[in-house]
């Protein structure tokens, strides 16, 4: 059964990610793309909570200090499908995309330590937006097509260790790499050739984070956790090329003469981000937690600056609340009593400001609010689970020409746990 689920996740989301990579949010055309959650299905089903979590049921991408709690070798992978509905002053539209969201392995290092490594998307770019200008007789005068694709990926390695009873610390490093392509095709009525601007940027850099979790056991299997994480300031370098050329637009786009070309460079700077979290619960029964994170404004220079519409960045923060409940972890009579039920809520000030009008005086925040729920279903044994997560939310507004985005995210993941080295049995 586990093999069938594994194949289903890989095939479904790998094929979908290639066939629908241009269907995504229009906001993915800003900066280096739309941020991917970089959290597990389990965490996202609880609103993204996890800075203070160190439970043994799953890997925790929220804090590398949690790797110290690994008791078993853990394999995890997941895919995600995003469905959007967009609304602005001109009407409504829909879009969707799907992709493989992470593959990771966690391995214990004795009773007090553990490490994990894996791959996951960092950002995604994929949009296709058309705009037509009409005269007073409603005849088209000029048509523009904005397109983008690509994104950045992350390969990470992290480790955690319990330095003394109850206190664990962790360190994680990420190598970021990828490519983003943006283009604008402009065609004017009665002009034989159209013009196209094309920008290709290769992105590369490193990011590091430090984490700590303190776990305190209370009476009657109750516990209290507090966690903190620092994501250090990072610079992602961009090297690329820009082109402006004429094209013959028929059923197939045929490039003609290059009008202008140039090399370009840029830097995407993310300042120090601080996260804190608190968590209370009962072992193998329930948990409830709250996370808060904040950072200063990011800075984009060179070819990573947005050209249309105007963009500015400000301070950002995020508040997440969530938890889980298990009716009866070791139930023999009822399968559904062993299921983990998860819930969460998330409120995010993204720090992104957009002036869709373009006069520099009408910047509007593009903030997010969402609620989530999910289940962890036992498969193939006590420790392995199929995780399903669902998220409903909204980003942005229709103020001053912006796009309001309503989204529904479905996540499917598989977590396998077992002892890496089993003692040989003697009969």
N, C-alpha and C positions, 0 to 999 in steps of 0.2 A: 504493500500500500504506500509506504514512504517513497519508494522509487517512482511510483506513478505520479505522486504529488510533486516530487522534485522535477520530473520531466515536464509536467504541466506548467509549472511556474516558469521554467527556463524558456520553453518553446513559446508560450503565450506572450510573455512580455518582451522577449528578444525580437520576435517577428513584428509585434505591434510597434516597438520603438523605432524600427527602421521604416515601416510603412507609413507612419503618421508623425514623423518628427517635425513637420511644418505646422502642425495643429497645436497651438499652445496660446498662452496669454500674450496680448499685445505688450504688456509690461516687460516681457522677456527680452525686448529689444533695447533695454536700457542697461548701461554699464556692461558687465560681462555676462548678463543673463539673469534669469529667474533663479533665486536661491532654492536648492533642493533641501529637504528637511535635515538630512544626515542624522536621522534617528531611526530606531527600529520600529517595526509595526507595533510592537508592544508599547513603546513609549508614546508614539503618535496617537494610539488609541486612548491614552490617558492625558490628552491635551499637550503632549510633549514633556511631561513631568519626568524627572530622572536624575537631577543633579545630586540628590542625596540617596538614591536607590542603590542597593547592593544585594538584591535578592538572587537566588540561585536558579531561577527559572529561565533566564535569558541573558544574552549579552546586553550591556548598557553602553550606548555610544555617547551618553550625556556627560560622563565623567570617567576618565581613565583609572581613577582610584578604585572604581568598582571591580576592575579586573582582579583585584586581590581576593575577592570573594569566590572566585571560580573553584568549584569542587570537581567538575567534570569537563572533559573536552567538549566544546560546544561549536557546532557548525550551524550557520544561519544564512539564509538568503531570502530575498523578497522582491516582489514586483508591485507596481502601482499603476492604476488607471485614473486619470484626471478628466473629469467632464466639466466643461465651463458653459455658462451662459453670460453673454455680454450685453450691456445696455449703455447707450449714450444718447445724445440729443438727436441723432439721426435714425435710431431704431435699435433692433436687437439682433443677436447672432448667437451661434453655438459652435463649440469646438471640443475636441478631446485628444488626448494622447496617452500612450502607455509605454512603460520602460522597466527594465530591470533596475531596482533601486539600490541593492547592495548585496555583496557576498563577503562573509567574514568568518574567521575561525578564532576561538578563544581557547587557550591551553593553560591549565593550572601549573604552577611551579612550586610544588610542595604545599604545606598547609597554610602558608601565609602570603603567597604571591601568585600572580598569573599575568599572562600577556595575551594580546589579540592583534590580528592584522586583517586587512581586507581592502576592498575596492568599493567605491560608491560615487555617484555623480555629485559634483559640487554646485554647478549651475547648469541651466538648460536655456537655450535660445531656439525659438521656433515660432515664427509668426508670418502671416501673409495678409497684408492690409491694403486695400485699394481705396483711392480717393479720386473723385471726378468733379471738375468745375464746369458749371453750366452757364449759358447766357440767359438773357431775359426770356427767350423763347423756349427755354429748357432743352437747348441743343448742347451736346458736350463740346467743350472747348479744349480741355486739357485733362489727361488722365495720368495718375501716378500710382505705382505699385511698390509698396515697401515689403521687403522680404528679409528674413533672417534665419539662420540655422547654426547648429553647433552647441558649444558649451565647454565647461571645464570639468575634469574628473579628479578624483582624489584616491591615492593609495596611502593607507595609514598603518602605523605600527605604534602600539601603546602598551604600557605595563603598569601594574599596580602592586603595592606591597604593604602589608600590615606592620608598621614600625613598632607599635606596642598595642596592647589589648584594646580593641575598639577603634583605633585610629589607623586609617589607610591613606596612603598618598599615591599619586600616579602621574605619569608623564606620557604625552602622545605627540608624535610628529606626523605631518602629512606632506606628501609631495603632490602639488597641484599642476596639472597640465591639460591642455586642450586648445581648441581653435574656435573662433567666432567669426561668422561671415554675415555682413549686412549689405543690402543693396537697395537702390532707388532707381526705378525705371520710369522715365517721364516721356510722355508722348503728347504732342500738340496737334490739334486738328489741321489738316491740309499740309502738314510737314511730313515728307516721305520717311525720314529716318527719326528714330527715337534716340534719346541719350540715356546712358546708364552709368550710375556711380556704384562702385563695388569696393568694399573694404574687407580685407581678410587679416585677422589678428591672431597670432599664436601666443598663448598665455602659459606662463611657467612661474613657479615659485614654491616656497615652503611656508608652512604654518605650524605653530607649536602651542600646546596647552598644558597647564598644570592643574591638578585636582586633588581634593582631600575629602574624605568622608569619615565622620565619627559615628559609630554605632553603639548605642547604649541599651542593654537588656533591662527590662522592667519586670514586674511581677506578672504571673499568669500568662507567660509567653508573649507579653507585650514588648514593644521596642520603640525607640526614638532615634531617628537619624538626623544629622545636619551635614550638609555638604556645601562645598564651594569650588568654583572653577575659574581659572584665568586663561583666556585666549589671548596670547601675546600679539602685539601689533605686527602686522605682516604687510609685505609689498609683493604684489604679483606683477611681474614684468610682461609687457606686451611688445612683440615685434611683428610688423606686418607690411602690407602693401595696399595702396589705394589706386584705383583706376577710374578714369572717365573716358568713355568711348561711345561711338555711335553704333546703333544696332538696327537691323532690318527685322521688324516684328511681324511675323506671319504666324502660321501654326507652330513654327519652331523659331526660337530666337537665334538670329545669325549675327555675330559680331562683325563690324566693318572696320572703321578707322579708330585708332586710339588717339584721343584728344589730349590726354594728360595722364601721367602716372608718377608715383612717388613712393618711397619707403616711409614708414611711420613707426613711431615708438610711443609707449605710454606706460603708466604705472597706476595700479589700483591698490590704494592703501586702506587697509582696515585697521582702525585703532584698537587699543586694548578693550576687551569685552569681559565684564565681570558677571558671574552668575552665582546665586546662592539658592539653597533649597532646604526645606524641612519636610520630614516624613514621619508619620506614626503608623503603627499597625500591629497586627497579631500574626505571628509566624504561621505560614500555610493557611491563613484565613482571610485577612483583609489588609488593605493599606490605603492611606490617603496622604497626599503631599501637595506642596505648593512651591513653585520655582519663580524667581524673578531675575531678570538679566538686564544689563544696560551697557551702552557704549557711546562714545562720541561720534561725530559725523565722519563718514568715510570720505575719501578724496580720490577722484579719478582725473588723470591728466592725459594729454596727448591723444592718441587714437582711441582711448577708452572713454573720452567725453562724448556725451550724447549730442547729436546734431539736430534732432527733431523728435519730439518737442523739447523745449528747454527743461533741464533737470537740475535740481539742487539737492543737497543732502544735509540732514540735521541729526541731532541726537536720537537714538533709538532705544526702546525698551520693550520687554516682553513679560507678561504675567500668565502663568499656566497653573491650573488646578486640576488634579485628577487622582485616580486610584483604581483599585481592583478588589474583587470579592470572589472567594471560592466557597461554595456551600459546604462541601465536605471533601477535603483533599484526598483522603484514603478510602472513600466510599467504594464498597464492593457491589452494593445493590443497585446503585444508580450511576450510569455513565455521566449524565449531565450535572451531577453534584461535583464531579471532578473538573468541570470546565471552569476556566478563569474568565470572569466577566469584568470588563474594563470600561471606564468612562472618563471624560475630561472636557475642559474648557480652556480656550486660549484667547488672549487679547494682546495684539501686537501693534506697537507704533514702529513702523518699519524704518523711519528716517528718510524715506524717499519723498521728495517734493517735485511735482510736475506742473509746469505752466503750459497747458495745451493751447492756450491762445497765442502765446509766443511774444508777449509784450514785456515780459520780465516783471510784471506787477500782479500776476494772478496765480501764484504758486498754491497748489492744493496738496494736502498730505494724502498718501496712498497707504492707508492703514488696513489692518486685517482683524477679523473676529471670527472665531469658529468653535464648534462643539464636536466632540468625537465619542465613539464607543466602539467596542470590539469584543472578541472572544478568543480564548486560547483553548483549542480542542485537543485532548490527548490522542496521540496516534502512535502505534507501534511500541508502546511501552510507557512506563510511568513518567519518564523525563522528557520525551519528545512531544512537540506540540505543533499543530497547524494553527496559525494565527490569522484572523480576519479582522480588518479594521475599516471603519467608515468615518468620514469627516465631512461635515457641512459647514460652509463658511462664506464670507463676503470680503472682498477687497476693493478699496477705492470707492468713488462716488461719481455722480454725474455733474458735479459742480464745475462750472467754468470749462466745459468741454471735455471733462475726463470720462473715462470708461469705468462703469461699475461692473464688477466681476463677481458672480455667484458661482461657487464651485462645489462639486461633490467628488471626493477622493475615495477610491476603493483600494485597499492594500491587502495583499496576500503574501504570507511569509511562512517559512518552515524552520523550526529550531530543533536540531538533533543534539542530544547529549548522551555521552557514554564515557566510561573509563578508558583512557588511552592504552594503558598497560594493565592487563588482567592477570592475576596470579594463575599459574598453571595448576590445574586440579589433578590430584593424585587419587586414584581409585584403588 
